[in-house]
Amino acid sequence: MEIADLSSVELTDDSAGTAQITETPVETVKNRAILEALLFASGEPLTIAAVTKATGLAEHEIRSILAKLMTEYRDRNSGLIIVEIAEGYEILTDPELAAWIRKMKNISSTGKLSQPSLETLSIIAYKQPITKLEVDQLRGVNSDAAVKSLLDKRLIKIVGKKETPGRPYLYSTTKEFLQYFGLKNLGELPAVHDFFNAEVA
């Protein structure tokens, strides 16, 4: 007796509420597996353009598969989620499980940004591109140490020089900044006071 392969079969409900079996094309199942593997292996937000280049799939196909994967991960209450972040998609651990992850990694609060660094970062985020002197003037104190720390953490970067005497460096935020705060893009920046609360939390 031959056993049917149910790996590409899905259950759906008809209008009467009766479960119906519909077949998912094998190619679709394979593409879904490929996208899931790419997300897992990437280690950083994966853009639609990068997926298209790697797979040859059309953008609408990729977005459709990603939407289904995001729903599947959410509905099965997995410890992992797929999120749209930093202009791409990434597999991350569920934020609700952060306390257990911190225990496992023995992460201390010293890993968070210092208050001077957070103040400096918020000014750069909302005023970018901006020079260190302009940051100093807004803060009222020297920001050398904070700027160096943010550069080391790759939360800011040098994007050019200002056309003024001395041609000081101009600083802007990075893709790592978007990842750190869970933002899709700079358009999602919250109000300034909420920005501080987001990092403290």
N, C-alpha and C positions, 0 to 999 in steps of 0.2 A: 504494500500500500504506500503510495507516494504522499509525503507530507508537504503541504503547501508552505511556501516561503512567505511569511507575513512581515518581513523586514521593511517592505515598501507599501504597507497597507495602513490606512488611517480610518478611524471611525468617525462618522458625521451623523448629525440628527436631521431627519427630514421634517417637513412641516407638521407631521402628526406626532413628532417626538420619538419616532422609531429609529433605532440605530441603524445606519446604513454603512456598508463597507465600500470605500472608494480607494482605488489604487493610485499611489503616488508614483509617477514615472521614476524608473531606476536612476535616470540621469539627474533628476531633481534631488534625489536622496544623496547621490554622489556629490553634487555641487554643494549641498548643505554641509556635508562632512568636510569638504575641502575648505569652505569658508571658516568653519569652526576651527579647523587645524591651523589656518593662517592667523586667526585671531589669537589663538593660544601661543603660537610660536613667535608672534611679532614682538611682544614685550613692550609695545608702545601703540598709541592710537593708529589704527590702520585706515587709511583713506580709501574712498571709493575708487579713486584713480589708480591707487596702487593695486587694488584687487583686480580691477579691469586689466591692468597691464600683466598681472601674474596669471590670470585665468582666461582672459579673452571674453568673459561674460559681459553682457550689456549692463549699463547702470541700473535700469529698472529691475532686471533680474536680481542683481546683487542686493538692492534695497529691499526687495520682496523677501528674499531668503533671510536677510538680517532681521527684518521685522518679525518673521516667524521664529527665528532662533531666540530673539529677545523675549518673546512671549513664552516660549517653551521653558527657558531658564527661570522666568518669573513664576510661572504656574506650578512648577515642580518644587518650589521653595528650596532651590539649590543654594549652596554656600557661595556659588559664583553667579555673577550677573554680567550681562553684556550691556554696555552703556555707550551712548554717543557723547564723545568728549574730545576737546582739542581738535575739532574739525575732522574727527575720525571715529572709529569704533574700537572698543577694547574690552577684554574679559577681565573683570576685577572681582575681588572678594566682596561679599555683601557687607556694606557699612555697619549693619546691625550686629555683625559678628566681630567688629573691630576689637572689642575688649579681650576676646579669647586670643586673637592674633597677637595683641600687645603682650599678653602673658607669655605666649610661646616664644616670642622674640625678645622678651624682657626689655621692651622699649621703655625708656624713661622719658619724663617730660622735658629733659634737656634737649631732646631731638627737635623740639618746636623752635620756631623763630623767636629770637629775643624781641623785646618791645622796640628797641631802636631799629632793628632790622625790619620789623613789621611796619613801623611808621615810614621808613624809607621806601619800602616796597609799595606801600599804598600810594605814596606821592608819585612814584614812577609809573605805577599802573594807571593812575587817573590823569597824569600830565604828560605822558610820553609822546614823543621823545623829549628828554629833559637832561640838563647837565647836572653834575654833582653840586656845583655852586648854587644852582637854582634850588636843588633839594635842601642844601644847607640853609639857604635863606628862608625857606618855608618852615623848616624844622627849628631854626634858631640855634642849631649846634652843628659841630662838624660830623659828617657822615662817612668819613673814610673807612672806618672799620665795618660799618653796616653794608656799604657798597661792596667791599671786598668779600664779605661773607655771602652776600646774595649772588655775586659772580661765581664764587666757589660752588654754591649750591645750584648754579645754572638756572636761577629764577629770573635773572636779568642778563642782558648782553649789551655790548657796545654796537651801535648801529650806524655810527658815523661821527662827524665832527661838526660843531656849530660854526657858522661863518661869522665869528666875532673874534676880537683880539685874543690871541692865544689858542684859538680853535680848540676849545675843550670838547671832550668826548660827550656824545649823546647816548643816553641809556633808554632801553625799552625792555618790556617783559618778554619771556620766551614761551615756547610750547610747554616746557616743564612747569612754568607758572600756571598755565591753564590746567594741567594735570593735577598739580598740587592742590588747587582749590576746586577741582571738579567742574570746570567751566567748558562749555563747547567753544566759545570764542569770547573776545573782549566785550562784545555787546551784552553779555550776561553778567558783567560786573555789577555787584549790588551797590546800594548806597554805601558811602564811606564807613559809617558806624557799623553797618552789617558786615562789611569786609573784615573788620577787626574781630567781630564776634565769631565769624566763620572759622578763623584760624585757632582762636582760643578753644572752641568746641572740639 
